[in-house]
Amino acid sequence: MQFRNLIILLMALVIIVPVASYGAYHYVQPKLTVVKTGDNVTLWYYGYIIIDGNPQIFDTNMASIANNNTSYPKAPDFKYHPPFTVLNDTVGSGSMITGFDNGLVGMAKGQSGILTIPPSLGYGSENTSLITKYNINGSVPTYQLLNNSTFKAEFGVSPHQGETLKSPSYGWNVYVLSDNGWYVEIENEPAVGNQYYPYTSSKGLSIIAENITGSGSNSSISYYTSAVNGTILSNTSYISGVSGSYYYINGNSFLAGKTLYFYVDIVTVKS
C-alpha cells in the first residue's frame, strides 16, 4: 500500500513540476508602445550644451532642474518659464528641431535616455561673417568725425547738436559737438580709471578707461576690456570666446553651431 502511494506521488510530481517550471520561466513580453512619426508624445526633458568642458542647462520643463543651479548650472541664455508641465509633441510636425523628433522615434513609453543632436539637426551652423574679433587693449580718439549714416548705425538715433548719449560700443558718455547734416563731430567723455558697460550688458563685458594721452584734437583714450566667455549682450549677440589678447562678439543665435544634448523621459505615446 505504501509502495502504491509512492508511485502516485511520483506521477504527480512528473506532471506538476514541468508545469510550474514553465510558468516560472516562460512568459509573454509586454508589448512596448514605440514612438513613430506622427505620434503624439508627452515627455519631461532638459537640454544642455558643453561650455568650457562643463554641461550647462539651456532649457527644461522640469521644476527640479530649473530650481537647482548647484547640480544643474544654467547656460547664459537659460530662461525660467513656469509652470512646469509635460511637453506635448506631435513627432515630425516641425514644432521641435529635427534632431529632437528624430531621436524620439524608436523610443518607447516609460523609457528615458539622452539625445545627442549635431548642429545640422539643431540650430544650424554659425555664420562666420557675424563673428567679430576685438582687441582686449585698444585706443580711440577723444574727438571723432563720423558721417551721418555711421552715427545712426552706431547710436541708433539721429544726431542732435548739444546732446549727450551713451556709447553702445564703449559704455561711456559721448557729447555731440556739431552736426551739419552730413558729418557729426563727437567727443568721447570717459573718466580715467572708471569702468563702463557697453551694450548695457551684464557685468560680463566692461571697459576700463586707462589713460588719456595728447591734448585737444590730437588726444586719445587708451582702454582695457574685461570679457567673460558666454556673456549675452543686450543686442542679442554674445561673447563666444576670449583668448589671449582678443575676444569675439558673435551675432549668431546662441545655440547655433553647438551640439545639443537632451535628457528625455517618455510619459505617454498615442498614435
C-alpha positions as CSV (number, residue, x, y, z in Angstrom):
1,M,0.0,0.0,0.0
2,Q,2.8,2.4,0.8
3,F,4.5,1.5,-2.4
4,R,1.4,2.3,-4.4
5,N,1.1,5.7,-2.7
6,L,4.7,6.4,-3.5
7,I,4.1,5.7,-7.2
8,I,1.1,8.0,-7.2
9,L,3.1,10.8,-5.6
10,L,5.9,10.4,-8.2
11,M,3.5,10.6,-11.1
12,A,2.0,13.8,-9.7
13,L,5.4,15.4,-9.4
14,V,6.2,14.4,-13.0
15,I,3.1,16.3,-14.1
16,I,3.2,19.3,-11.8
17,V,6.9,20.2,-11.8
18,P,7.2,20.9,-15.5
19,V,4.0,22.9,-15.5
20,A,5.3,25.0,-12.6
21,S,8.7,25.3,-14.3
22,Y,7.0,26.6,-17.5
23,G,5.1,29.2,-15.5
24,A,8.2,30.4,-13.8
25,Y,10.5,30.8,-16.8
26,H,8.3,31.4,-19.8
27,Y,6.1,34.5,-20.2
28,V,4.9,36.8,-22.9
29,Q,6.9,40.1,-23.2
30,P,4.6,43.2,-22.7
31,K,4.1,45.0,-26.0
32,L,6.1,48.2,-26.0
33,T,4.4,51.4,-27.2
34,V,7.1,52.6,-29.6
35,V,7.2,56.2,-30.9
36,K,6.6,56.7,-34.6
37,T,6.5,59.8,-36.8
38,G,3.0,61.3,-36.4
39,D,2.5,60.1,-32.8
40,N,1.6,62.5,-30.1
41,V,4.1,62.2,-27.2
42,T,4.2,63.7,-23.8
43,L,7.6,63.9,-22.0
44,W,9.8,65.5,-19.5
45,Y,13.1,66.9,-20.7
46,Y,16.1,69.1,-20.1
47,G,18.5,70.3,-22.8
48,Y,22.2,71.2,-22.2
49,I,25.3,72.2,-24.0
50,I,29.0,72.0,-23.1
51,I,30.8,75.3,-22.4
52,D,34.5,75.2,-21.5
53,G,34.1,71.5,-20.7
54,N,31.1,72.0,-18.3
55,P,27.4,70.9,-19.0
56,Q,25.1,73.9,-18.8
57,I,21.3,73.7,-19.0
58,F,19.7,75.9,-21.6
59,D,16.0,74.7,-21.3
60,T,13.8,72.4,-19.3
61,N,10.2,71.7,-18.3
62,M,11.3,70.1,-15.0
63,A,11.0,72.3,-11.9
64,S,13.6,70.2,-10.0
65,I,16.1,71.0,-12.7
66,A,15.2,74.7,-13.2
67,N,15.4,75.4,-9.5
68,N,18.7,73.6,-8.9
69,N,21.6,75.8,-10.0
70,T,24.1,73.9,-8.0
71,S,23.8,70.5,-9.6
72,Y,22.5,71.9,-12.9
73,P,24.3,75.1,-13.8
74,K,22.5,77.2,-16.3
75,A,23.7,78.4,-19.7
76,P,23.8,82.2,-20.2
77,D,20.6,82.1,-22.4
78,F,18.6,80.0,-20.0
79,K,15.1,81.3,-19.4
80,Y,13.0,80.3,-16.4
81,H,9.5,79.6,-17.7
82,P,7.0,78.1,-15.3
83,P,4.5,76.4,-15.0
84,F,6.5,73.2,-15.4
85,T,4.3,70.7,-17.2
86,V,4.9,67.8,-19.6
87,L,5.8,68.8,-23.2
88,N,3.3,67.7,-25.8
89,D,4.9,67.0,-29.2
90,T,3.5,65.6,-32.4
91,V,6.6,63.9,-33.7
92,G,7.6,65.2,-37.1
93,S,5.2,68.2,-37.1
94,G,8.1,70.7,-37.1
95,S,7.2,72.1,-33.7
96,M,10.6,70.8,-32.4
97,I,14.0,70.8,-34.0
98,T,14.6,67.9,-36.4
99,G,17.2,66.1,-34.3
100,F,14.8,66.1,-31.3
101,D,12.0,64.4,-33.2
102,N,14.4,62.0,-34.9
103,G,15.8,60.9,-31.6
104,L,12.3,60.2,-30.2
105,V,11.4,57.8,-33.0
106,G,12.0,54.2,-31.8
107,M,11.9,55.1,-28.1
108,A,9.0,53.7,-26.0
109,K,6.6,54.8,-23.3
110,G,8.3,54.8,-19.9
111,Q,11.8,54.9,-21.5
112,S,14.3,57.7,-20.8
113,G,17.6,58.5,-22.4
114,I,20.0,61.1,-23.8
115,L,19.6,62.5,-27.4
116,T,22.7,63.9,-29.0
117,I,21.9,66.4,-31.7
118,P,24.6,67.9,-34.1
119,P,24.2,71.5,-35.3
120,S,22.9,70.3,-38.7
121,L,19.8,68.8,-37.0
122,G,19.6,71.6,-34.3
123,Y,20.0,75.3,-34.9
124,G,22.3,75.1,-37.8
125,S,25.9,76.2,-38.4
126,E,27.3,79.6,-37.4
127,N,27.6,82.3,-40.0
128,T,31.3,83.3,-39.5
129,S,30.6,86.8,-41.0
130,L,28.6,87.6,-37.9
131,I,31.6,86.9,-35.6
132,T,33.8,89.9,-34.9
133,K,37.3,89.8,-33.3
134,Y,38.2,92.6,-30.9
135,N,41.4,93.6,-29.1
136,I,41.4,93.4,-25.3
137,N,43.5,96.6,-25.3
138,G,42.7,99.4,-27.6
139,S,42.5,103.2,-28.1
140,V,40.1,105.6,-29.6
141,P,40.4,109.3,-30.4
142,T,38.8,111.7,-27.9
143,Y,37.3,113.6,-30.8
144,Q,35.8,111.8,-33.8
145,L,34.2,112.9,-37.1
146,L,31.6,110.5,-38.2
147,N,29.4,110.7,-41.3
148,N,25.7,110.8,-40.5
149,S,24.9,107.2,-41.5
150,T,27.7,105.9,-39.4
151,F,26.5,107.8,-36.4
152,K,22.9,106.4,-36.8
153,A,24.2,102.9,-37.2
154,E,26.3,103.2,-34.0
155,F,23.8,105.1,-31.8
156,G,20.5,104.0,-33.3
157,V,19.2,107.7,-33.4
158,S,19.7,110.8,-35.5
159,P,22.3,113.3,-34.1
160,H,21.3,116.5,-32.4
161,Q,24.0,119.1,-31.6
162,G,24.5,119.6,-27.8
163,E,23.0,116.2,-26.7
164,T,24.8,113.6,-24.6
165,L,24.4,109.9,-25.4
166,K,25.8,106.7,-24.1
167,S,28.2,105.0,-26.5
168,P,26.9,101.4,-27.2
169,S,30.4,100.2,-28.0
170,Y,32.3,101.7,-25.0
171,G,29.6,102.5,-22.4
172,W,30.8,106.0,-21.6
173,N,29.1,109.3,-22.4
174,V,29.5,110.9,-25.8
175,Y,28.8,114.6,-26.5
176,V,27.6,115.8,-29.9
177,L,29.7,118.8,-30.7
178,S,28.3,119.6,-34.1
179,D,26.1,118.3,-36.9
180,N,25.9,119.8,-40.4
181,G,23.6,117.1,-41.8
182,W,26.5,115.2,-43.5
183,Y,29.1,114.9,-40.7
184,V,28.8,114.7,-36.9
185,E,31.7,115.6,-34.6
186,I,31.6,113.9,-31.2
187,E,33.6,114.0,-28.0
188,N,34.2,110.8,-26.0
189,E,34.0,111.6,-22.3
190,P,35.3,108.8,-20.1
191,A,36.8,109.4,-16.7
192,V,40.2,107.7,-16.3
193,G,40.0,104.7,-14.0
194,N,36.3,104.3,-14.4
195,Q,34.6,101.1,-15.5
196,Y,31.9,101.2,-18.2
197,Y,29.4,98.6,-19.5
198,P,28.8,98.7,-23.3
199,Y,25.6,97.3,-24.9
200,T,24.0,97.9,-21.4
201,S,25.3,94.3,-20.8
202,S,25.7,92.3,-17.7
203,K,29.0,92.5,-15.8
204,G,30.5,90.0,-18.2
205,L,31.7,92.8,-20.6
206,S,33.3,96.0,-19.3
207,I,35.7,98.7,-20.5
208,I,38.1,100.5,-18.2
209,A,39.5,103.8,-19.4
210,E,43.2,103.6,-18.5
211,N,44.7,106.8,-19.8
212,I,44.2,109.9,-22.0
213,T,47.2,111.0,-23.9
214,G,47.9,114.1,-26.0
215,S,45.8,117.2,-26.0
216,G,42.9,118.8,-27.9
217,S,42.1,117.3,-31.2
218,N,45.1,115.0,-31.0
219,S,44.2,113.3,-27.7
220,S,43.3,109.7,-27.5
221,I,41.9,107.3,-24.9
222,S,43.6,104.0,-24.0
223,Y,41.3,101.3,-22.6
224,Y,41.3,97.7,-21.4
225,T,38.4,95.3,-21.9
226,S,37.3,92.6,-19.5
227,A,35.3,89.9,-21.2
228,V,33.7,86.7,-19.9
229,N,33.0,83.9,-22.4
230,G,29.3,83.3,-22.9
231,T,28.0,86.7,-21.8
232,I,24.8,87.6,-23.5
233,L,24.7,91.3,-24.7
234,S,21.6,93.4,-24.9
235,N,21.7,93.5,-28.8
236,T,21.2,89.6,-28.7
237,S,24.8,89.0,-29.6
238,Y,27.1,87.3,-27.2
239,I,30.8,86.7,-26.3
240,S,31.8,83.5,-27.9
241,G,35.4,83.3,-27.0
242,V,38.2,85.0,-25.0
243,S,41.7,84.1,-26.0
244,G,45.0,85.9,-25.2
245,S,44.7,89.5,-26.4
246,Y,41.3,89.0,-28.1
247,Y,37.7,88.4,-27.6
248,Y,34.9,87.6,-30.0
249,I,31.4,89.1,-30.3
250,N,29.1,86.6,-32.0
251,G,25.9,87.8,-33.8
252,N,24.6,84.2,-34.3
253,S,21.9,82.5,-32.3
254,F,23.5,81.3,-29.0
255,L,22.7,77.7,-29.9
256,A,23.9,77.9,-33.5
257,G,26.9,75.7,-34.2
258,K,26.6,73.8,-30.9
259,T,26.0,70.1,-30.3
260,L,22.9,69.8,-28.2
261,Y,22.1,67.1,-25.6
262,F,18.6,66.4,-24.4
263,Y,17.6,64.1,-21.5
264,V,14.1,62.9,-22.3
265,D,11.6,60.8,-20.2
266,I,8.7,59.5,-22.3
267,V,5.4,59.6,-20.4
268,T,2.7,58.8,-23.0
269,V,2.6,57.8,-26.7
270,K,-0.6,58.0,-28.7
271,S,-0.9,57.1,-32.4
